[in-house]
Structures are given as structure tokens and as C-alpha cells.
Amino acid sequence: MSRREPVPAPPPPGGVLWSLAGDIRMLLALPAALTMQVAHPAVGAGVDEHSVFRTDPWGRGERSLRSLQLWVYGGEQAVEEGRRLRELHKTIQGTDATGRRYHALTPAYYAWVHATGYPVYAHAQQYIGRPFTDAQHRKLYAEWLQVGRILGINDRDMPGTIEEFWPYYRKVLADEIRSNVVVEELLATDVSVPAPDRGPLPLRLLLRALWPVLLPPFARFRRFVTIGFMPPDAREAIGLEWTDAQERKLRRLGRVVRVVGPVLPERLRYLPLARRARAEFRRSADGRGAPAAAPPGAGVEPSALGSARTGA
């Protein structure tokens, strides 16, 4: 009689990811993770040849964001979403720019796509939230491994601890990561991007009318936050310049976001799926007489940078 593999569980309600993944502030950091992913030759080739990011950027972004939210807040749907993604990637294969054959589900490539999330979350949190303590870094990484299991990533394909993660991460940066046509397009300020086609009709019509004026500053801002919220060692691997003046500007932006974000009402601070899941968790906790968990970074001094963040 064959043994059945245990069904992977999503990250726990009230954990670090529970407060982090659905916070609208983290939308600023997601382009950095995407750019790091496609800077891998195999991933970049797959996106270049098979993705609709050029023709349907807003729909592609919306679907990716909903998928990420399901991994953390979806409950039983999280596992189904992981299966759906693996099925979607089964036919994605080809030859990358180095002449190497690739398949989207090759463990090393699939794991890298997932792995980029942890260093980007950790780096961005220093600017737009309270930097994590060493214990919070470890909890975040453990929860990110749980998400990986939902996506079908075997434990043997991801480093099991933070201490193992950083050498793996640096080796991929040194051996694989480089600029390519997809990276250049994601960072370009002169590439045509269609007006947003999501949201209420009056808003879409307004954006369509104003898009020729709004697109140039939007493209510059997108490039700025993409490079800024990318960890410095990843920037260096890709060959992206980042000046002291840009760093000061990013820190000013971070101070504003850090002040404004926590005072927003829940309905504005969290994405819809996250907001519903958090409300349900609070109701459940109240029914049991248990206290709801504090958000990550609560009580953490802004200067508290744990060694786990850099592997120092």
C-alpha cells in the first residue's frame, strides 16, 4: 500500500507572512522580486517566450497577486492554487540565451523563482516597515518554506535554514543572474504600457484619457522602486546602478510609507483576500477567547537588524 504524501499547510494565521503579504506597502517591493526572477536566464527565457506580460500587463499582475494571496490566506484553496500553477507550467520549456534547455518545473529554476521572495521582503521591510528581529527573520523564512511546499517545491531543493540560504543565494547570483531583454523591458522608461484596464469603468476611462501624461512618471517610479527595493547584491549581479542620491530619495519615500501605512484603516491597508482572512481569524480568535497576533515588527526598534538578514 503506497504512502500518501502529507498535504502541505499554508503559513499559520497570525504569523509574519499573515501581516506582511497582504499589506499594500509590499506592492512596492514585488517588481524587485519579479526582476530578480527573470534575471535568471532560464526564467527570463520562459517569460520572454510564454508570458503575456507585454500584451496584458495589468491582467498578468492581477492574476499573480491573487495567486500570492491565496498561498498565504487561501486556507484549503492554497494547495489547489499550488497544483494549478504546476499544471500551468508543465508545457513551458525551450532554450535560454546561454543555449541551455530549460523547463519551468526544473527544480533549480522553480525554486529560484520562489526563493527571491525572502530577500526582497527582508530588504524592503527595512524601508517601509520596522526591520525584523533575528527571530522574525527565522520565522519568516520558515513560513516562506511552507509556501514553497504548497507550490510543490521539495525540501531538498530549498535551503532548510537561513544559514544555508545565504550561500545558496549568493552562488545563484554569482553563477546565473545577469541582465537580459526581459529585465531591460521591466526597467525601461520608454516602453509603451497600455492604460490600466481594471477597476470601475469611470476610473478606467479617466486613466485612459490621462495615460499619455501619467505613463512617463509612472515608468520612472516603477524603475526607481524596482531597483531600490532590490537587495544591493542582486543589483550588482544584474549590473544596475544605484546612487547615494537615489538611496536618500528611497529612504524619504520609506519614511512616508512607514508613517502612513499603519494608520490606514484595515479596508485600505490590506488587499481584499487578506482583509477577509484576517477578519475571519479575529472572529475565530475572539470566539476562543484568544488574543489576535501582533503584526510583524511590533515592538522592534528601527535599528534592530538581526544577523539572520544577511547571514553575517
Phi and psi in degrees as GROMACS dihedral restraints (atoms count N, CA, C in turn):
[ dihedral_restraints ]
;  ai    aj    ak    al  type     phi  dphi    fc
    3     4     5     6     1   -75.7    20    10
    4     5     6     7     1   144.9    20    10
    6     7     8     9     1   -81.0    20    10
    7     8     9    10     1   137.4    20    10
    9    10    11    12     1   -90.3    20    10
   10    11    12    13     1   135.8    20    10
   12    13    14    15     1   -67.7    20    10
   13    14    15    16     1   138.2    20    10
   15    16    17    18     1   -63.5    20    10
   16    17    18    19     1   143.7    20    10
   18    19    20    21     1   -74.3    20    10
   19    20    21    22     1   124.5    20    10
   21    22    23    24     1   -65.1    20    10
   22    23    24    25     1   144.3    20    10
   24    25    26    27     1   -99.8    20    10
   25    26    27    28     1   142.7    20    10
   27    28    29    30     1   -69.6    20    10
   28    29    30    31     1   167.8    20    10
   30    31    32    33     1   -56.2    20    10
   31    32    33    34     1   150.7    20    10
   33    34    35    36     1   -71.8    20    10
   34    35    36    37     1   142.8    20    10
   36    37    38    39     1   -56.6    20    10
   37    38    39    40     1   138.5    20    10
   39    40    41    42     1    85.7    20    10
   40    41    42    43     1    -1.3    20    10
   42    43    44    45     1   -79.2    20    10
   43    44    45    46     1  -172.2    20    10
   45    46    47    48     1   -65.4    20    10
   46    47    48    49     1   -49.4    20    10
   48    49    50    51     1   -63.2    20    10
   49    50    51    52     1   -30.3    20    10
   51    52    53    54     1   -57.3    20    10
   52    53    54    55     1   -38.8    20    10
   54    55    56    57     1   -91.4    20    10
   55    56    57    58     1   -18.8    20    10
   57    58    59    60     1   -91.4    20    10
   58    59    60    61     1   -48.6    20    10
   60    61    62    63     1   -66.1    20    10
   61    62    63    64     1   -30.1    20    10
   63    64    65    66     1   -98.0    20    10
   64    65    66    67     1    -0.4    20    10
   66    67    68    69     1   -73.3    20    10
   67    68    69    70     1   128.3    20    10
   69    70    71    72     1   -61.8    20    10
   70    71    72    73     1   -22.6    20    10
   72    73    74    75     1   -61.1    20    10
   73    74    75    76     1   -31.0    20    10
   75    76    77    78     1   -73.8    20    10
   76    77    78    79     1   -10.9    20    10
   78    79    80    81     1   -60.9    20    10
   79    80    81    82     1   -28.3    20    10
   81    82    83    84     1   -65.1    20    10
   82    83    84    85     1   -27.2    20    10
   84    85    86    87     1   -92.8    20    10
   85    86    87    88     1   -17.9    20    10
   87    88    89    90     1   -61.8    20    10
   88    89    90    91     1   -38.1    20    10
   90    91    92    93     1   -60.4    20    10
   91    92    93    94     1   -30.4    20    10
   93    94    95    96     1   -65.1    20    10
   94    95    96    97     1   -43.8    20    10
   96    97    98    99     1   -63.9    20    10
   97    98    99   100     1   -43.6    20    10
   99   100   101   102     1   -60.2    20    10
  100   101   102   103     1   -42.6    20    10
  102   103   104   105     1   -66.8    20    10
  103   104   105   106     1   -39.0    20    10
  105   106   107   108     1   -63.0    20    10
  106   107   108   109     1   -37.5    20    10
  108   109   110   111     1   -62.8    20    10
  109   110   111   112     1   -51.1    20    10
  111   112   113   114     1   -76.5    20    10
  112   113   114   115     1    -9.6    20    10
  114   115   116   117     1   -72.8    20    10
  115   116   117   118     1   -11.3    20    10
  117   118   119   120     1   -77.1    20    10
  118   119   120   121     1   128.8    20    10
  120   121   122   123     1   -53.9    20    10
  121   122   123   124     1   -41.0    20    10
  123   124   125   126     1   -69.3    20    10
  124   125   126   127     1   -43.2    20    10
  126   127   128   129     1   -67.8    20    10
  127   128   129   130     1   -43.4    20    10
  129   130   131   132     1   -59.8    20    10
  130   131   132   133     1   -40.4    20    10
  132   133   134   135     1   -66.0    20    10
  133   134   135   136     1   -41.1    20    10
  135   136   137   138     1   -62.1    20    10
  136   137   138   139     1   -42.6    20    10
  138   139   140   141     1   -69.0    20    10
  139   140   141   142     1   -41.3    20    10
  141   142   143   144     1   -60.2    20    10
  142   143   144   145     1   -41.1    20    10
  144   145   146   147     1   -93.7    20    10
  145   146   147   148     1   -21.8    20    10
  147   148   149   150     1  -124.9    20    10
  148   149   150   151     1   -13.9    20    10
  150   151   152   153     1   -87.7    20    10
  151   152   153   154     1   158.0    20    10
  153   154   155   156     1  -102.8    20    10
  154   155   156   157     1    22.8    20    10
  156   157   158   159     1   -63.6    20    10
  157   158   159   160     1   -22.8    20    10
  159   160   161   162     1   -80.5    20    10
  160   161   162   163     1   -40.0    20    10
  162   163   164   165     1   -92.1    20    10
  163   164   165   166     1   -24.9    20    10
  165   166   167   168     1  -139.4    20    10
  166   167   168   169     1    61.2    20    10
  168   169   170   171     1   -63.7    20    10
  169   170   171   172     1   -38.0    20    10
  171   172   173   174     1   -73.7    20    10
  172   173   174   175     1   -39.7    20    10
  174   175   176   177     1   -65.8    20    10
  175   176   177   178     1   -41.6    20    10
  177   178   179   180     1   -61.2    20    10
  178   179   180   181     1   -43.7    20    10
  180   181   182   183     1   -64.8    20    10
  181   182   183   184     1   -41.5    20    10
  183   184   185   186     1   -62.6    20    10
  184   185   186   187     1   -43.6    20    10
  186   187   188   189     1   -66.4    20    10
  187   188   189   190     1   -40.0    20    10
  189   190   191   192     1   -64.9    20    10
  190   191   192   193     1   -41.0    20    10
  192   193   194   195     1   -66.6    20    10
  193   194   195   196     1   -41.5    20    10
  195   196   197   198     1   -64.5    20    10
  196   197   198   199     1   -39.3    20    10
  198   199   200   201     1   -61.1    20    10
  199   200   201   202     1   -46.4    20    10
  201   202   203   204     1   -59.5    20    10
  202   203   204   205     1   -41.8    20    10
  204   205   206   207     1   -64.7    20    10
  205   206   207   208     1   -37.1    20    10
  207   208   209   210     1   -65.4    20    10
  208   209   210   211     1   -35.6    20    10
  210   211   212   213     1   -57.7    20    10
  211   212   213   214     1   -36.8    20    10
  213   214   215   216     1   -95.5    20    10
  214   215   216   217     1   -43.3    20    10
  216   217   218   219     1  -109.4    20    10
  217   218   219   220     1     1.3    20    10
  219   220   221   222     1   -82.6    20    10
  220   221   222   223     1    -8.9    20    10
  222   223   224   225     1    61.4    20    10
  223   224   225   226     1  -126.9    20    10
  225   226   227   228     1   -64.6    20    10
  226   227   228   229     1   -25.8    20    10
  228   229   230   231     1   -68.8    20    10
  229   230   231   232     1   -19.9    20    10
  231   232   233   234     1   -60.2    20    10
  232   233   234   235     1   -46.3    20    10
  234   235   236   237     1   -65.4    20    10
  235   236   237   238     1   -41.1    20    10
  237   238   239   240     1   -62.3    20    10
  238   239   240   241     1   -37.6    20    10
  240   241   242   243     1   -66.8    20    10
  241   242   243   244     1   -39.0    20    10
  243   244   245   246     1   -60.8    20    10
  244   245   246   247     1   -42.3    20    10
  246   247   248   249     1   -65.3    20    10
  247   248   249   250     1   -40.6    20    10
  249   250   251   252     1   -61.3    20    10
  250   251   252   253     1   -42.1    20    10
  252   253   254   255     1   -64.7    20    10
  253   254   255   256     1   -41.6    20    10
  255   256   257   258     1   -64.7    20    10
  256   257   258   259     1   -40.5    20    10
  258   259   260   261     1   -63.0    20    10
  259   260   261   262     1   -40.9    20    10
  261   262   263   264     1   -61.7    20    10
  262   263   264   265     1   -33.6    20    10
  264   265   266   267     1   -90.4    20    10
  265   266   267   268     1    -1.8    20    10
  267   268   269   270     1   -61.8    20    10
  268   269   270   271     1   -31.3    20    10
  270   271   272   273     1   -97.3    20    10
  271   272   273   274     1     2.1    20    10
  273   274   275   276     1   -87.7    20    10
  274   275   276   277     1   108.6    20    10
  276   277   278   279     1  -157.4    20    10
  277   278   279   280     1   165.4    20    10
  279   280   281   282     1   166.5    20    10
  280   281   282   283     1  -150.7    20    10
  282   283   284   285     1  -126.0    20    10
  283   284   285   286     1   129.4    20    10
  285   286   287   288     1   -86.5    20    10
  286   287   288   289     1  -177.5    20    10
  288   289   290   291     1   -66.5    20    10
  289   290   291   292     1   -17.6    20    10
  291   292   293   294     1   -88.1    20    10
  292   293   294   295     1    -2.1    20    10
  294   295   296   297     1    87.2    20    10
  295   296   297   298     1     8.6    20    10
  297   298   299   300     1   -93.5    20    10
  298   299   300   301     1   135.6    20    10
  300   301   302   303     1   -69.0    20    10
  301   302   303   304     1   141.8    20    10
  303   304   305   306     1  -134.9    20    10
  304   305   306   307     1   155.9    20    10
  306   307   308   309     1  -136.4    20    10
  307   308   309   310     1   137.5    20    10
  309   310   311   312     1   -58.0    20    10
  310   311   312   313     1   -29.2    20    10
  312   313   314   315     1   -95.4    20    10
  313   314   315   316     1     7.6    20    10
  315   316   317   318     1   -55.1    20    10
  316   317   318   319     1   125.3    20    10
  318   319   320   321     1   -52.0    20    10
  319   320   321   322     1   -42.8    20    10
  321   322   323   324     1   -64.3    20    10
  322   323   324   325     1   -37.6    20    10
  324   325   326   327     1   -76.7    20    10
  325   326   327   328     1   -43.9    20    10
  327   328   329   330     1   -64.1    20    10
  328   329   330   331     1   -38.4    20    10
  330   331   332   333     1   -67.6    20    10
  331   332   333   334     1   -38.7    20    10
  333   334   335   336     1   -61.3    20    10
  334   335   336   337     1   -42.6    20    10
  336   337   338   339     1   -55.1    20    10
  337   338   339   340     1   -44.4    20    10
  339   340   341   342     1   -72.2    20    10
  340   341   342   343     1   -39.8    20    10
  342   343   344   345     1   -60.8    20    10
  343   344   345   346     1   -31.1    20    10
  345   346   347   348     1   -61.3    20    10
  346   347   348   349     1   -24.6    20    10
  348   349   350   351     1   -61.1    20    10
  349   350   351   352     1   -41.2    20    10
  351   352   353   354     1   -64.5    20    10
  352   353   354   355     1   -53.4    20    10
  354   355   356   357     1   -63.8    20    10
  355   356   357   358     1   -31.4    20    10
  357   358   359   360     1   -70.6    20    10
  358   359   360   361     1   -45.7    20    10
  360   361   362   363     1   -55.9    20    10
  361   362   363   364     1   -47.1    20    10
  363   364   365   366     1   -65.0    20    10
  364   365   366   367     1   -41.6    20    10
  366   367   368   369     1   -69.4    20    10
  367   368   369   370     1   -46.6    20    10
  369   370   371   372     1   -64.2    20    10
  370   371   372   373     1   -34.3    20    10
  372   373   374   375     1   -60.9    20    10
  373   374   375   376     1   -27.1    20    10
  375   376   377   378     1   -65.9    20    10
  376   377   378   379     1   -24.5    20    10
  378   379   380   381     1   -98.5    20    10
  379   380   381   382     1   -44.0    20    10
  381   382   383   384     1  -108.9    20    10
  382   383   384   385     1     5.1    20    10
  384   385   386   387     1  -147.8    20    10
  385   386   387   388     1  -161.5    20    10
  387   388   389   390     1   -93.2    20    10
  388   389   390   391     1   127.9    20    10
  390   391   392   393     1   -54.6    20    10
  391   392   393   394     1   143.8    20    10
  393   394   395   396     1   -72.5    20    10
  394   395   396   397     1   148.9    20    10
  396   397   398   399     1   -75.1    20    10
  397   398   399   400     1   169.3    20    10
  399   400   401   402     1   -57.7    20    10
  400   401   402   403     1   -43.2    20    10
  402   403   404   405     1   -64.2    20    10
  403   404   405   406     1   -38.1    20    10
  405   406   407   408     1   -70.0    20    10
  406   407   408   409     1   -36.0    20    10
  408   409   410   411     1   -58.9    20    10
  409   410   411   412     1   -44.9    20    10
  411   412   413   414     1   -66.8    20    10
  412   413   414   415     1   -39.6    20    10
  414   415   416   417     1   -66.4    20    10
  415   416   417   418     1   -42.4    20    10
  417   418   419   420     1   -60.1    20    10
  418   419   420   421     1   -45.0    20    10
  420   421   422   423     1   -65.1    20    10
  421   422   423   424     1   -41.2    20    10
  423   424   425   426     1   -61.2    20    10
  424   425   426   427     1   -39.9    20    10
  426   427   428   429     1   -69.7    20    10
  427   428   429   430     1   -34.3    20    10
  429   430   431   432     1   -66.8    20    10
  430   431   432   433     1   -34.5    20    10
  432   433   434   435     1   -64.2    20    10
  433   434   435   436     1   -37.7    20    10
  435   436   437   438     1   -60.9    20    10
  436   437   438   439     1   -43.0    20    10
  438   439   440   441     1   -60.9    20    10
  439   440   441   442     1   -39.8    20    10
  441   442   443   444     1   -58.6    20    10
  442   443   444   445     1   -39.3    20    10
  444   445   446   447     1   -64.7    20    10
  445   446   447   448     1   -37.0    20    10
  447   448   449   450     1   -61.2    20    10
  448   449   450   451     1   -35.3    20    10
  450   451   452   453     1   -81.2    20    10
  451   452   453   454     1    -1.2    20    10
  453   454   455   456     1    88.5    20    10
  454   455   456   457     1    17.0    20    10
  456   457   458   459     1   -86.6    20    10
  457   458   459   460     1   122.8    20    10
  459   460   461   462     1   -71.0    20    10
  460   461   462   463     1   148.9    20    10
  462   463   464   465     1   -57.9    20    10
  463   464   465   466     1   -32.2    20    10
  465   466   467   468     1   -69.6    20    10
  466   467   468   469     1   -15.0    20    10
  468   469   470   471     1   -97.3    20    10
  469   470   471   472     1    -5.3    20    10
  471   472   473   474     1  -126.1    20    10
  472   473   474   475     1   139.0    20    10
  474   475   476   477     1   -55.9    20    10
  475   476   477   478     1   137.7    20    10
  477   478   479   480     1   -81.5    20    10
  478   479   480   481     1   -17.9    20    10
  480   481   482   483     1  -137.2    20    10
  481   482   483   484     1   165.6    20    10
  483   484   485   486     1   -61.4    20    10
  484   485   486   487     1   -40.3    20    10
  486   487   488   489     1   -59.5    20    10
  487   488   489   490     1   -33.3    20    10
  489   490   491   492     1   -83.4    20    10
  490   491   492   493     1   -25.2    20    10
  492   493   494   495     1   -66.5    20    10
  493   494   495   496     1   -46.5    20    10
  495   496   497   498     1   -64.2    20    10
  496   497   498   499     1   -42.3    20    10
  498   499   500   501     1   -61.5    20    10
  499   500   501   502     1   -40.2    20    10
  501   502   503   504     1   -60.3    20    10
  502   503   504   505     1   -48.5    20    10
  504   505   506   507     1   -59.7    20    10
  505   506   507   508     1   -46.9    20    10
  507   508   509   510     1   -67.0    20    10
  508   509   510   511     1   -33.4    20    10
  510   511   512   513     1   -67.3    20    10
  511   512   513   514     1   -41.9    20    10
  513   514   515   516     1   -63.9    20    10
  514   515   516   517     1   -42.7    20    10
  516   517   518   519     1   -57.3    20    10
  517   518   519   520     1   -45.3    20    10
  519   520   521   522     1   -71.3    20    10
  520   521   522   523     1   -38.6    20    10
  522   523   524   525     1   -91.5    20    10
  523   524   525   526     1   -27.8    20    10
  525   526   527   528     1  -123.6    20    10
  526   527   528   529     1   -36.7    20    10
  528   529   530   531     1   -78.8    20    10
  529   530   531   532     1   131.0    20    10
  531   532   533   534     1  -161.5    20    10
  532   533   534   535     1   166.1    20    10
  534   535   536   537     1   -73.3    20    10
  535   536   537   538     1   155.0    20    10
  537   538   539   540     1  -155.5    20    10
  538   539   540   541     1  -176.5    20    10
  540   541   542   543     1   -63.8    20    10
  541   542   543   544     1   -34.8    20    10
  543   544   545   546     1   -71.4    20    10
  544   545   546   547     1   -43.3    20    10
  546   547   548   549     1   -56.6    20    10
  547   548   549   550     1   -46.3    20    10
  549   550   551   552     1   -62.4    20    10
  550   551   552   553     1   -38.4    20    10
  552   553   554   555     1   -68.2    20    10
  553   554   555   556     1   -40.2    20    10
  555   556   557   558     1   -65.9    20    10
  556   557   558   559     1   -25.6    20    10
  558   559   560   561     1  -100.5    20    10
  559   560   561   562     1    -6.9    20    10
  561   562   563   564     1   -68.2    20    10
  562   563   564   565     1   144.5    20    10
  564   565   566   567     1  -103.9    20    10
  565   566   567   568     1    -0.6    20    10
  567   568   569   570     1  -120.1    20    10
  568   569   570   571     1    16.0    20    10
  570   571   572   573     1   -91.6    20    10
  571   572   573   574     1   137.3    20    10
  573   574   575   576     1   -71.3    20    10
  574   575   576   577     1   126.2    20    10
  576   577   578   579     1  -121.3    20    10
  577   578   579   580     1   128.3    20    10
  579   580   581   582     1   -65.4    20    10
  580   581   582   583     1   155.3    20    10
  582   583   584   585     1   -62.6    20    10
  583   584   585   586     1   149.7    20    10
  585   586   587   588     1   -55.5    20    10
  586   587   588   589     1   135.1    20    10
  588   589   590   591     1  -118.2    20    10
  589   590   591   592     1    24.3    20    10
  591   592   593   594     1  -115.7    20    10
  592   593   594   595     1   157.1    20    10
  594   595   596   597     1   101.1    20    10
  595   596   597   598     1  -178.7    20    10
  597   598   599   600     1   -59.9    20    10
  598   599   600   601     1   147.4    20    10
  600   601   602   603     1   -56.4    20    10
  601   602   603   604     1   -45.8    20    10
  603   604   605   606     1   -58.9    20    10
  604   605   606   607     1   -38.8    20    10
  606   607   608   609     1   -66.5    20    10
  607   608   609   610     1   -42.0    20    10
  609   610   611   612     1   -62.3    20    10
  610   611   612   613     1   -41.3    20    10
  612   613   614   615     1   -65.4    20    10
  613   614   615   616     1   -39.3    20    10
  615   616   617   618     1   -65.3    20    10
  616   617   618   619     1   -45.1    20    10
  618   619   620   621     1   -64.3    20    10
  619   620   621   622     1   -38.7    20    10
  621   622   623   624     1   -61.9    20    10
  622   623   624   625     1   -40.0    20    10
  624   625   626   627     1   -69.4    20    10
  625   626   627   628     1   -36.0    20    10
  627   628   629   630     1   -93.9    20    10
  628   629   630   631     1    -5.2    20    10
  630   631   632   633     1   -59.1    20    10
  631   632   633   634     1   -38.4    20    10
  633   634   635   636     1   -57.5    20    10
  634   635   636   637     1   -29.4    20    10
  636   637   638   639     1   -85.7    20    10
  637   638   639   640     1   -36.6    20    10
  639   640   641   642     1   -80.6    20    10
  640   641   642   643     1   -28.4    20    10
  642   643   644   645     1   -60.1    20    10
  643   644   645   646     1   -48.0    20    10
  645   646   647   648     1   -57.9    20    10
  646   647   648   649     1   -49.6    20    10
  648   649   650   651     1   -66.7    20    10
  649   650   651   652     1   -32.7    20    10
  651   652   653   654     1   -62.3    20    10
  652   653   654   655     1   -44.5    20    10
  654   655   656   657     1   -64.4    20    10
  655   656   657   658     1   -39.2    20    10
  657   658   659   660     1   -67.0    20    10
  658   659   660   661     1   -40.3    20    10
  660   661   662   663     1   -66.5    20    10
  661   662   663   664     1   -40.8    20    10
  663   664   665   666     1   -59.4    20    10
  664   665   666   667     1   -45.0    20    10
  666   667   668   669     1   -63.3    20    10
  667   668   669   670     1   -42.5    20    10
  669   670   671   672     1   -61.1    20    10
  670   671   672   673     1   -50.1    20    10
  672   673   674   675     1   -73.2    20    10
  673   674   675   676     1   -30.6    20    10
  675   676   677   678     1   -62.3    20    10
  676   677   678   679     1   -47.8    20    10
  678   679   680   681     1   -74.2    20    10
  679   680   681   682     1   -39.2    20    10
  681   682   683   684     1   -65.3    20    10
  682   683   684   685     1   -41.0    20    10
  684   685   686   687     1   -88.9    20    10
  685   686   687   688     1     6.1    20    10
  687   688   689   690     1   -84.8    20    10
  688   689   690   691     1   134.1    20    10
  690   691   692   693     1   -54.5    20    10
  691   692   693   694     1   141.2    20    10
  693   694   695   696     1   -55.0    20    10
  694   695   696   697     1   -37.5    20    10
  696   697   698   699     1   -68.3    20    10
  697   698   699   700     1   -30.4    20    10
  699   700   701   702     1   -71.9    20    10
  700   701   702   703     1   -40.6    20    10
  702   703   704   705     1   -54.9    20    10
  703   704   705   706     1   -47.2    20    10
  705   706   707   708     1   -63.1    20    10
  706   707   708   709     1   -41.4    20    10
  708   709   710   711     1   -62.5    20    10
  709   710   711   712     1   -37.4    20    10
  711   712   713   714     1   -81.5    20    10
  712   713   714   715     1   -20.0    20    10
  714   715   716   717     1    88.8    20    10
  715   716   717   718     1    36.3    20    10
  717   718   719   720     1  -100.1    20    10
  718   719   720   721     1   131.5    20    10
  720   721   722   723     1   -80.3    20    10
  721   722   723   724     1   142.4    20    10
  723   724   725   726     1  -146.0    20    10
  724   725   726   727     1   117.3    20    10
  726   727   728   729     1   -94.5    20    10
  727   728   729   730     1   166.2    20    10
  729   730   731   732     1   -62.5    20    10
  730   731   732   733     1   -37.2    20    10
  732   733   734   735     1   -63.6    20    10
  733   734   735   736     1   -41.1    20    10
  735   736   737   738     1   -65.6    20    10
  736   737   738   739     1   -38.2    20    10
  738   739   740   741     1   -62.6    20    10
  739   740   741   742     1   -43.2    20    10
  741   742   743   744     1   -63.2    20    10
  742   743   744   745     1   -39.4    20    10
  744   745   746   747     1   -64.6    20    10
  745   746   747   748     1   -40.8    20    10
  747   748   749   750     1   -64.6    20    10
  748   749   750   751     1   -39.6    20    10
  750   751   752   753     1   -66.1    20    10
  751   752   753   754     1   -36.0    20    10
  753   754   755   756     1   -65.0    20    10
  754   755   756   757     1   -44.5    20    10
  756   757   758   759     1   -59.0    20    10
  757   758   759   760     1   -44.3    20    10
  759   760   761   762     1   -60.5    20    10
  760   761   762   763     1   -39.4    20    10
  762   763   764   765     1   -63.2    20    10
  763   764   765   766     1   -41.5    20    10
  765   766   767   768     1   -63.4    20    10
  766   767   768   769     1   -48.3    20    10
  768   769   770   771     1   -64.0    20    10
  769   770   771   772     1   -38.2    20    10
  771   772   773   774     1   -65.6    20    10
  772   773   774   775     1   -31.9    20    10
  774   775   776   777     1   -81.8    20    10
  775   776   777   778     1   -44.5    20    10
  777   778   779   780     1   -74.2    20    10
  778   779   780   781     1   -41.8    20    10
  780   781   782   783     1   -53.3    20    10
  781   782   783   784     1   -52.9    20    10
  783   784   785   786     1   -65.6    20    10
  784   785   786   787     1   -21.5    20    10
  786   787   788   789     1   -92.6    20    10
  787   788   789   790     1    -4.3    20    10
  789   790   791   792     1   -68.5    20    10
  790   791   792   793     1   145.8    20    10
  792   793   794   795     1   -64.7    20    10
  793   794   795   796     1   156.0    20    10
  795   796   797   798     1   -52.7    20    10
  796   797   798   799     1   -38.2    20    10
  798   799   800   801     1   -68.0    20    10
  799   800   801   802     1   -20.5    20    10
  801   802   803   804     1  -101.4    20    10
  802   803   804   805     1   -25.6    20    10
  804   805   806   807     1   -80.9    20    10
  805   806   807   808     1   -31.9    20    10
  807   808   809   810     1  -115.5    20    10
  808   809   810   811     1   146.6    20    10
  810   811   812   813     1   -66.3    20    10
  811   812   813   814     1   155.5    20    10
  813   814   815   816     1   -54.6    20    10
  814   815   816   817     1   -47.5    20    10
  816   817   818   819     1   -64.8    20    10
  817   818   819   820     1   -40.0    20    10
  819   820   821   822     1   -64.9    20    10
  820   821   822   823     1   -42.6    20    10
  822   823   824   825     1   -61.3    20    10
  823   824   825   826     1   -44.0    20    10
  825   826   827   828     1   -66.2    20    10
  826   827   828   829     1   -42.1    20    10
  828   829   830   831     1   -65.4    20    10
  829   830   831   832     1   -40.2    20    10
  831   832   833   834     1   -66.3    20    10
  832   833   834   835     1   -39.8    20    10
  834   835   836   837     1   -64.2    20    10
  835   836   837   838     1   -42.3    20    10
  837   838   839   840     1   -64.3    20    10
  838   839   840   841     1   -38.8    20    10
  840   841   842   843     1   -64.0    20    10
  841   842   843   844     1   -41.6    20    10
  843   844   845   846     1   -64.5    20    10
  844   845   846   847     1   -41.6    20    10
  846   847   848   849     1   -61.5    20    10
  847   848   849   850     1   -42.9    20    10
  849   850   851   852     1   -64.1    20    10
  850   851   852   853     1   -42.9    20    10
  852   853   854   855     1   -65.3    20    10
  853   854   855   856     1   -39.8    20    10
  855   856   857   858     1   -64.2    20    10
  856   857   858   859     1   -37.4    20    10
  858   859   860   861     1   -65.5    20    10
  859   860   861   862     1   -29.5    20    10
  861   862   863   864     1   -90.3    20    10
  862   863   864   865     1    -6.7    20    10
  864   865   866   867     1    76.4    20    10
  865   866   867   868     1    19.9    20    10
  867   868   869   870     1   -99.9    20    10
  868   869   870   871     1   144.7    20    10
  870   871   872   873     1   -73.1    20    10
  871   872   873   874     1   142.8    20    10
  873   874   875   876     1   -71.9    20    10
  874   875   876   877     1   149.2    20    10
  876   877   878   879     1   -72.7    20    10
  877   878   879   880     1   147.3    20    10
  879   880   881   882     1   -76.1    20    10
  880   881   882   883     1   153.2    20    10
  882   883   884   885     1   -66.8    20    10
  883   884   885   886     1   157.7    20    10
  885   886   887   888     1   -62.9    20    10
  886   887   888   889     1   142.4    20    10
  888   889   890   891     1    89.0    20    10
  889   890   891   892     1    -5.0    20    10
  891   892   893   894     1   -61.6    20    10
  892   893   894   895     1   129.0    20    10
  894   895   896   897     1    78.2    20    10
  895   896   897   898     1     7.3    20    10
  897   898   899   900     1   -94.8    20    10
  898   899   900   901     1   129.6    20    10
  900   901   902   903     1   -69.4    20    10
  901   902   903   904     1   141.4    20    10
  903   904   905   906     1   -56.3    20    10
  904   905   906   907     1   -23.1    20    10
  906   907   908   909     1   -93.0    20    10
  907   908   909   910     1     1.3    20    10
  909   910   911   912     1   -80.7    20    10
  910   911   912   913     1    96.8    20    10
  912   913   914   915     1  -110.2    20    10
  913   914   915   916     1   112.7    20    10
  915   916   917   918     1   -74.3    20    10
  916   917   918   919     1   153.6    20    10
  918   919   920   921     1   -67.0    20    10
  919   920   921   922     1   -21.2    20    10
  921   922   923   924     1   -62.9    20    10
  922   923   924   925     1   -25.1    20    10
  924   925   926   927     1   -64.1    20    10
  925   926   927   928     1   -39.3    20    10
  927   928   929   930     1  -111.8    20    10
  928   929   930   931     1    -6.4    20    10
  930   931   932   933     1    75.5    20    10
  931   932   933   934     1    15.5    20    10
